[in-house]
Amino acid sequence: MNWDDLRFLVVLGREGTLAAAARSLKVDQTTVARRLRALEDTLGTPLFERGEGRWHPTPVGARVLERSARIEEDVAGVVRLAEAGNQAVSGLVRITAVSAIIGEYLVPRLPDLYARHPDLAVALIASNDNLSVARREADIAIRLARPASGDFLIRKLADVGFGIYGAARGDLPVRPDDWVAYNQDLAHTPEMQRLDAMLGKGRVRLRSNSLRGLARAVADGIGHGILPCFMADLDPSLVRLGGPEPVLTRELWMLIHPDARPQARVAASADWLVECFSAEAARFRGKP
């Protein structure tokens, strides 16, 4: 058996389509299909079947996937253990967070991190998806929810306040029951649940998965929006409505795999993140 074929199996199981798996693996779809066929021939049984445009594991495939996912995490752990022996703060550290944290907060502060550690390189991955720390898709994950399970080192970074915002311009014809909101795939977030409870007979005039896009729409008078205070309070084109207190608060958490924490580049980046968020705790809370 070619052990590397298991990696293709795991990614296809995770992504569900050849196209998505190929993008994740940085190969073409033909290569993914060929490696899957090779593994099925070696094992002598089908591992996937197609239905409704997606690839679904067979009963045997599901069991093989479960074992293979554990192998993937074990291999990632071996790499982390080897890297932990290098005490130089150098190389690449990958940090994932939602786009607002990346673009509005971390990017402007990177010069300080680079000044401390000139040999460090940073990959900031703006994503609403929960990229896996265990599989080394990211070294550090910043998430707006405490994980319910998983073998992580976790630390609370901040309380994030959200407020109701409207356009600062007073000459825009905005109806009080017009809103902007996330796409439906983010309807489970506390801010969208709060909006749903408030909406009544109001209407959502724009949906987007771009927080910056929603803030721009609020500023242009398309509708009101529930936005994070750390971003919206600094935008002169927005004004907070309904008083100075946030309408809701979410917790911001940092996740690191235990095997990655001893790596010098990960430890230095994590310490820097804690300093940044601690220094601006009030701004994130959004309270006067």
C-alpha beads as a LAMMPS data file, in Angstrom:
LAMMPS data file: protein, C-alpha beads

288 atoms
287 bonds

1 atom types
1 bond types

-500.0 500.0 xlo xhi
-500.0 500.0 ylo yhi
-500.0 500.0 zlo zhi

Masses

1 110.0

Atoms # bond

1 1 1 0.000 0.000 0.000
2 1 1 1.120 3.529 -0.783
3 1 1 0.532 5.303 2.531
4 1 1 0.279 8.647 0.752
5 1 1 -2.901 7.425 -0.952
6 1 1 -4.574 7.623 2.458
7 1 1 -3.989 11.368 2.468
8 1 1 -5.999 11.672 -0.751
9 1 1 -8.722 9.514 0.761
10 1 1 -8.982 11.701 3.875
11 1 1 -9.132 14.956 1.941
12 1 1 -11.796 13.638 -0.449
13 1 1 -13.830 12.464 2.532
14 1 1 -13.492 15.879 4.121
15 1 1 -14.233 17.959 1.010
16 1 1 -16.853 15.745 -0.637
17 1 1 -15.996 16.513 -4.276
18 1 1 -13.035 15.841 -6.555
19 1 1 -12.753 19.530 -7.416
20 1 1 -12.579 20.657 -3.790
21 1 1 -10.162 17.874 -2.861
22 1 1 -7.922 18.752 -5.799
23 1 1 -7.815 22.401 -4.737
24 1 1 -6.939 21.441 -1.171
25 1 1 -4.203 19.045 -2.294
26 1 1 -2.955 21.400 -5.051
27 1 1 -3.244 18.741 -7.748
28 1 1 -5.694 18.133 -10.592
29 1 1 -8.908 16.136 -10.261
30 1 1 -7.525 13.297 -12.380
31 1 1 -4.756 12.749 -9.854
32 1 1 -7.235 12.521 -6.969
33 1 1 -9.393 10.023 -8.872
34 1 1 -6.342 7.966 -9.865
35 1 1 -5.016 7.778 -6.291
36 1 1 -8.451 6.770 -5.000
37 1 1 -8.732 3.994 -7.590
38 1 1 -5.256 2.761 -6.683
39 1 1 -6.203 2.536 -3.016
40 1 1 -9.489 0.778 -3.791
41 1 1 -7.633 -1.727 -6.002
42 1 1 -5.106 -2.373 -3.234
43 1 1 -7.804 -2.908 -0.598
44 1 1 -10.091 -4.786 -2.973
45 1 1 -13.256 -2.866 -2.112
46 1 1 -15.013 0.366 -3.132
47 1 1 -14.458 3.188 -0.641
48 1 1 -16.710 5.872 -2.146
49 1 1 -19.857 6.120 -4.206
50 1 1 -21.210 9.167 -6.021
51 1 1 -24.600 10.651 -5.352
52 1 1 -26.129 14.087 -5.939
53 1 1 -22.824 15.472 -7.145
54 1 1 -20.838 14.437 -4.063
55 1 1 -18.660 11.518 -3.049
56 1 1 -20.008 9.544 -0.098
57 1 1 -17.990 6.877 1.750
58 1 1 -19.250 3.321 1.635
59 1 1 -19.623 1.547 4.999
60 1 1 -16.101 0.153 4.601
61 1 1 -14.868 3.527 3.362
62 1 1 -16.229 5.237 6.468
63 1 1 -14.223 2.912 8.718
64 1 1 -11.093 3.362 6.623
65 1 1 -11.590 7.133 6.746
66 1 1 -11.812 7.085 10.526
67 1 1 -8.536 5.187 10.861
68 1 1 -6.841 7.283 8.163
69 1 1 -7.816 10.547 9.860
70 1 1 -6.073 9.343 13.010
71 1 1 -2.976 8.505 10.964
72 1 1 -3.069 12.007 9.465
73 1 1 -3.101 13.583 12.922
74 1 1 -0.300 11.280 14.112
75 1 1 1.879 12.285 11.150
76 1 1 1.200 15.957 11.872
77 1 1 2.196 15.307 15.493
78 1 1 5.515 13.777 14.416
79 1 1 6.278 16.889 12.363
80 1 1 5.420 19.165 15.281
81 1 1 7.658 17.212 17.650
82 1 1 10.573 17.483 15.223
83 1 1 10.015 21.222 14.743
84 1 1 9.864 21.814 18.502
85 1 1 13.595 21.164 18.710
86 1 1 14.335 24.355 16.754
87 1 1 14.460 27.215 19.276
88 1 1 14.973 29.976 16.694
89 1 1 11.964 32.239 16.123
90 1 1 11.982 31.778 12.370
91 1 1 9.978 30.204 9.612
92 1 1 6.278 30.328 8.838
93 1 1 3.458 30.527 11.384
94 1 1 -0.120 30.182 10.136
95 1 1 -2.872 32.039 11.975
96 1 1 -6.521 31.650 11.018
97 1 1 -9.413 33.874 12.091
98 1 1 -12.518 35.475 10.644
99 1 1 -11.780 38.164 8.081
100 1 1 -12.642 41.079 10.390
101 1 1 -10.005 40.023 12.924
102 1 1 -7.431 39.497 10.164
103 1 1 -7.987 42.612 8.110
104 1 1 -9.171 45.123 10.674
105 1 1 -6.930 44.203 13.578
106 1 1 -3.992 41.864 12.995
107 1 1 -2.589 43.174 9.711
108 1 1 -1.982 46.730 11.000
109 1 1 -0.076 45.295 13.988
110 1 1 2.240 42.943 12.112
111 1 1 5.132 45.441 11.893
112 1 1 5.572 45.135 15.669
113 1 1 5.782 41.333 15.429
114 1 1 8.295 41.532 12.575
115 1 1 10.380 44.073 14.488
116 1 1 10.656 41.602 17.370
117 1 1 11.335 38.587 15.164
118 1 1 12.835 39.577 11.795
119 1 1 13.138 35.972 10.589
120 1 1 9.476 35.163 11.169
121 1 1 6.995 34.836 8.306
122 1 1 3.237 34.939 8.873
123 1 1 0.347 33.496 6.879
124 1 1 -2.955 35.067 7.917
125 1 1 -5.826 32.869 6.750
126 1 1 -9.114 34.755 6.745
127 1 1 -11.822 32.123 6.888
128 1 1 -15.193 31.494 8.484
129 1 1 -14.419 27.778 8.337
130 1 1 -12.954 26.007 11.335
131 1 1 -9.566 25.128 9.885
132 1 1 -8.043 22.260 11.814
133 1 1 -5.171 22.892 14.193
134 1 1 -4.823 19.134 14.716
135 1 1 -4.251 18.539 10.987
136 1 1 -1.781 21.465 10.775
137 1 1 -4.024 23.497 8.464
138 1 1 -3.169 26.302 10.888
139 1 1 -0.761 26.678 13.809
140 1 1 -2.971 29.080 15.745
141 1 1 -6.728 29.462 15.404
142 1 1 -8.692 32.444 16.731
143 1 1 -12.370 31.643 17.088
144 1 1 -15.507 33.363 18.294
145 1 1 -16.563 30.373 20.379
146 1 1 -14.906 28.135 22.918
147 1 1 -14.413 24.674 21.397
148 1 1 -16.698 22.033 22.853
149 1 1 -14.178 19.259 22.244
150 1 1 -10.666 18.592 20.987
151 1 1 -7.164 18.325 22.394
152 1 1 -6.147 21.997 22.358
153 1 1 -4.409 24.541 24.502
154 1 1 -6.993 27.279 24.688
155 1 1 -6.847 30.793 26.037
156 1 1 -9.462 33.502 26.076
157 1 1 -8.225 36.566 24.220
158 1 1 -11.090 39.034 24.576
159 1 1 -14.774 39.713 25.007
160 1 1 -16.123 41.030 21.709
161 1 1 -19.064 43.422 21.926
162 1 1 -21.565 43.887 19.105
163 1 1 -23.771 46.934 18.620
164 1 1 -26.504 48.143 16.312
165 1 1 -25.136 50.620 13.776
166 1 1 -26.555 52.976 11.221
167 1 1 -25.199 55.491 8.762
168 1 1 -23.558 58.569 10.256
169 1 1 -25.014 60.687 7.456
170 1 1 -28.396 62.024 8.438
171 1 1 -29.628 62.652 4.897
172 1 1 -29.946 59.021 3.843
173 1 1 -33.517 57.645 3.555
174 1 1 -33.096 54.567 5.737
175 1 1 -36.207 52.895 7.090
176 1 1 -35.846 51.878 10.759
177 1 1 -36.805 48.275 9.913
178 1 1 -34.318 47.846 7.050
179 1 1 -31.340 45.614 7.846
180 1 1 -28.251 44.000 6.407
181 1 1 -27.220 40.518 7.522
182 1 1 -24.896 37.598 6.970
183 1 1 -25.713 34.881 4.461
184 1 1 -28.000 32.115 5.666
185 1 1 -25.090 29.731 6.321
186 1 1 -24.137 32.031 9.222
187 1 1 -27.667 32.285 10.625
188 1 1 -26.540 30.269 13.667
189 1 1 -24.252 33.053 14.949
190 1 1 -25.459 34.907 18.064
191 1 1 -25.552 38.251 16.245
192 1 1 -27.796 36.864 13.495
193 1 1 -30.009 35.124 16.044
194 1 1 -30.366 38.463 17.838
195 1 1 -31.293 40.152 14.563
196 1 1 -33.841 37.434 13.806
197 1 1 -35.462 38.038 17.205
198 1 1 -35.624 41.787 16.523
199 1 1 -36.634 41.662 12.866
200 1 1 -40.410 41.348 13.240
201 1 1 -41.968 42.761 10.062
202 1 1 -38.699 44.314 9.008
203 1 1 -36.797 43.301 5.918
204 1 1 -33.249 42.228 5.192
205 1 1 -32.164 44.220 2.152
206 1 1 -28.695 42.737 1.790
207 1 1 -27.001 39.492 2.761
208 1 1 -23.266 38.916 2.514
209 1 1 -20.506 36.875 4.133
210 1 1 -18.245 39.952 4.050
211 1 1 -18.341 41.901 7.296
212 1 1 -16.555 44.842 5.698
213 1 1 -19.134 44.753 2.893
214 1 1 -21.983 44.850 5.408
215 1 1 -20.392 47.786 7.220
216 1 1 -20.080 49.638 3.912
217 1 1 -23.745 48.929 3.146
218 1 1 -24.788 50.332 6.543
219 1 1 -22.723 53.471 5.919
220 1 1 -24.377 53.903 2.512
221 1 1 -27.883 53.727 3.973
222 1 1 -28.951 50.306 2.712
223 1 1 -29.994 49.242 6.203
224 1 1 -28.960 48.936 9.822
225 1 1 -26.643 46.187 10.984
226 1 1 -25.302 44.367 14.029
227 1 1 -21.535 44.812 13.810
228 1 1 -18.535 44.203 16.085
229 1 1 -17.753 47.337 18.058
230 1 1 -13.970 47.033 17.676
231 1 1 -14.407 47.611 13.955
232 1 1 -17.492 49.802 13.684
233 1 1 -16.682 52.284 16.486
234 1 1 -13.579 53.450 14.608
235 1 1 -15.446 54.008 11.328
236 1 1 -16.550 57.671 11.086
237 1 1 -19.206 56.734 8.530
238 1 1 -21.050 54.625 11.146
239 1 1 -22.889 55.583 14.322
240 1 1 -23.927 53.274 17.139
241 1 1 -27.661 53.236 17.830
242 1 1 -29.609 52.248 20.927
243 1 1 -27.207 53.471 23.599
244 1 1 -23.561 52.905 24.539
245 1 1 -23.848 49.322 25.793
246 1 1 -23.310 46.425 23.372
247 1 1 -26.419 44.452 22.476
248 1 1 -24.494 41.187 22.853
249 1 1 -21.010 39.917 23.677
250 1 1 -19.092 36.961 22.292
251 1 1 -15.863 35.418 23.565
252 1 1 -12.733 35.274 21.444
253 1 1 -10.518 32.217 21.982
254 1 1 -7.057 31.179 20.832
255 1 1 -6.483 27.482 20.049
256 1 1 -3.084 25.807 19.724
257 1 1 -2.283 22.121 19.489
258 1 1 -0.239 21.011 22.548
259 1 1 2.549 19.678 20.313
260 1 1 2.826 23.016 18.471
261 1 1 3.132 25.254 21.552
262 1 1 6.818 24.363 22.209
263 1 1 7.764 25.549 18.714
264 1 1 9.550 28.868 19.105
265 1 1 7.747 30.577 16.240
266 1 1 4.330 29.470 17.525
267 1 1 5.083 30.422 21.126
268 1 1 6.360 33.871 20.128
269 1 1 3.330 34.520 17.928
270 1 1 0.912 33.350 20.619
271 1 1 2.532 35.614 23.229
272 1 1 2.293 38.547 20.812
273 1 1 -1.400 37.864 20.206
274 1 1 -2.119 37.794 23.940
275 1 1 -0.326 41.147 24.368
276 1 1 -2.244 42.741 21.491
277 1 1 -5.678 41.723 22.688
278 1 1 -4.935 42.444 26.342
279 1 1 -3.787 45.976 25.509
280 1 1 -7.065 46.745 23.727
281 1 1 -9.530 44.818 25.836
282 1 1 -11.800 47.855 26.262
283 1 1 -11.979 48.445 22.546
284 1 1 -13.089 44.875 21.946
285 1 1 -15.679 44.961 24.716
286 1 1 -17.212 47.997 23.047
287 1 1 -18.173 49.557 26.346
288 1 1 -17.714 53.223 27.237

Bonds

1 1 1 2
2 1 2 3
3 1 3 4
4 1 4 5
5 1 5 6
6 1 6 7
7 1 7 8
8 1 8 9
9 1 9 10
10 1 10 11
11 1 11 12
12 1 12 13
13 1 13 14
14 1 14 15
15 1 15 16
16 1 16 17
17 1 17 18
18 1 18 19
19 1 19 20
20 1 20 21
21 1 21 22
22 1 22 23
23 1 23 24
24 1 24 25
25 1 25 26
26 1 26 27
27 1 27 28
28 1 28 29
29 1 29 30
30 1 30 31
31 1 31 32
32 1 32 33
33 1 33 34
34 1 34 35
35 1 35 36
36 1 36 37
37 1 37 38
38 1 38 39
39 1 39 40
40 1 40 41
41 1 41 42
42 1 42 43
43 1 43 44
44 1 44 45
45 1 45 46
46 1 46 47
47 1 47 48
48 1 48 49
49 1 49 50
50 1 50 51
51 1 51 52
52 1 52 53
53 1 53 54
54 1 54 55
55 1 55 56
56 1 56 57
57 1 57 58
58 1 58 59
59 1 59 60
60 1 60 61
61 1 61 62
62 1 62 63
63 1 63 64
64 1 64 65
65 1 65 66
66 1 66 67
67 1 67 68
68 1 68 69
69 1 69 70
70 1 70 71
71 1 71 72
72 1 72 73
73 1 73 74
74 1 74 75
75 1 75 76
76 1 76 77
77 1 77 78
78 1 78 79
79 1 79 80
80 1 80 81
81 1 81 82
82 1 82 83
83 1 83 84
84 1 84 85
85 1 85 86
86 1 86 87
87 1 87 88
88 1 88 89
89 1 89 90
90 1 90 91
91 1 91 92
92 1 92 93
93 1 93 94
94 1 94 95
95 1 95 96
96 1 96 97
97 1 97 98
98 1 98 99
99 1 99 100
100 1 100 101
101 1 101 102
102 1 102 103
103 1 103 104
104 1 104 105
105 1 105 106
106 1 106 107
107 1 107 108
108 1 108 109
109 1 109 110
110 1 110 111
111 1 111 112
112 1 112 113
113 1 113 114
114 1 114 115
115 1 115 116
116 1 116 117
117 1 117 118
118 1 118 119
119 1 119 120
120 1 120 121
121 1 121 122
122 1 122 123
123 1 123 124
124 1 124 125
125 1 125 126
126 1 126 127
127 1 127 128
128 1 128 129
129 1 129 130
130 1 130 131
131 1 131 132
132 1 132 133
133 1 133 134
134 1 134 135
135 1 135 136
136 1 136 137
137 1 137 138
138 1 138 139
139 1 139 140
140 1 140 141
141 1 141 142
142 1 142 143
143 1 143 144
144 1 144 145
145 1 145 146
146 1 146 147
147 1 147 148
148 1 148 149
149 1 149 150
150 1 150 151
151 1 151 152
152 1 152 153
153 1 153 154
154 1 154 155
155 1 155 156
156 1 156 157
157 1 157 158
158 1 158 159
159 1 159 160
160 1 160 161
161 1 161 162
162 1 162 163
163 1 163 164
164 1 164 165
165 1 165 166
166 1 166 167
167 1 167 168
168 1 168 169
169 1 169 170
170 1 170 171
171 1 171 172
172 1 172 173
173 1 173 174
174 1 174 175
175 1 175 176
176 1 176 177
177 1 177 178
178 1 178 179
179 1 179 180
180 1 180 181
181 1 181 182
182 1 182 183
183 1 183 184
184 1 184 185
185 1 185 186
186 1 186 187
187 1 187 188
188 1 188 189
189 1 189 190
190 1 190 191
191 1 191 192
192 1 192 193
193 1 193 194
194 1 194 195
195 1 195 196
196 1 196 197
197 1 197 198
198 1 198 199
199 1 199 200
200 1 200 201
201 1 201 202
202 1 202 203
203 1 203 204
204 1 204 205
205 1 205 206
206 1 206 207
207 1 207 208
208 1 208 209
209 1 209 210
210 1 210 211
211 1 211 212
212 1 212 213
213 1 213 214
214 1 214 215
215 1 215 216
216 1 216 217
217 1 217 218
218 1 218 219
219 1 219 220
220 1 220 221
221 1 221 222
222 1 222 223
223 1 223 224
224 1 224 225
225 1 225 226
226 1 226 227
227 1 227 228
228 1 228 229
229 1 229 230
230 1 230 231
231 1 231 232
232 1 232 233
233 1 233 234
234 1 234 235
235 1 235 236
236 1 236 237
237 1 237 238
238 1 238 239
239 1 239 240
240 1 240 241
241 1 241 242
242 1 242 243
243 1 243 244
244 1 244 245
245 1 245 246
246 1 246 247
247 1 247 248
248 1 248 249
249 1 249 250
250 1 250 251
251 1 251 252
252 1 252 253
253 1 253 254
254 1 254 255
255 1 255 256
256 1 256 257
257 1 257 258
258 1 258 259
259 1 259 260
260 1 260 261
261 1 261 262
262 1 262 263
263 1 263 264
264 1 264 265
265 1 265 266
266 1 266 267
267 1 267 268
268 1 268 269
269 1 269 270
270 1 270 271
271 1 271 272
272 1 272 273
273 1 273 274
274 1 274 275
275 1 275 276
276 1 276 277
277 1 277 278
278 1 278 279
279 1 279 280
280 1 280 281
281 1 281 282
282 1 282 283
283 1 283 284
284 1 284 285
285 1 285 286
286 1 286 287
287 1 287 288
